[in-house]
Amino acid sequence: PDLTGHEKFGLGNVKYNISRMHVTAVELPSASISLLPGSGIKLVIGNASLTINMNWNIRTWMFKDSGRGTVHISKVFVTAIFSTPLDNTGPTSISLTSCRTTSGDIDIKLNGKS
């Protein structure tokens, strides 16, 4: 989905819009799944990265600009625990019990008219 909003900076508001976001690369060099006896499944992803391309535009009382941008997020670590009920009374279900995510580096490149 597009991101639209405004932020107050110093002398005025900055209106922004980020649109046409596309994930262009995902790397999962270290991923594992393990069973947790009697409770569920543990997913661990280490040192992952993600690249997103997008359009952007900003507008202030003084100027406006727009262009294309790239966001590269690296050193992403995720640990997620999923619970799986062990009863046989219906269809198998799975729910997210806990999730912890950290990212190390974010590199943002904006190309615009200004």
C-alpha positions, 0 to 999 in steps of 0.5 A, a space after each residue: 500500500 501507498 504511504 501518505 502523511 505529513 510531519 511538522 518540521 521547524 517552520 512548516 509541514 512536510 507532506 509526503 507520498 510513497 507509492 508503487 513500492 516493489 520488493 526487488 530482492 530478498 536474501 535469506 542466507 541463514 534460516 532454520 525451522 525447529 519443532 518445539 515439543 508440545 507447543 509449536 514451531 520456531 522460525 529463525 532467520 539471520 542476516 537477511 536483506 531486502 531491497 525495495 524500489 518506490 516512487 516518492 514525492 514531498 511538498 512544503 510551503 517552499 518547494 516540492 520534489 519527486 522521483 524514484 528511490 531505493 531502500 536496502 535493509 540489511 542485517 535483518 534478524 527474525 525469531 518467530 514462535 508459532 503455536 499449533 494446537 494439538 487437538 484433532 477436533 477440526 482443521 489444523 490451525 497456526 497462530 503467531 505467539 511471539 516475534 522479534 525482529 531487528 535490523 542493522 543497516 538501512 540505506 536510502 537513495 532518493 533520486 529527484 529533480 532537485 
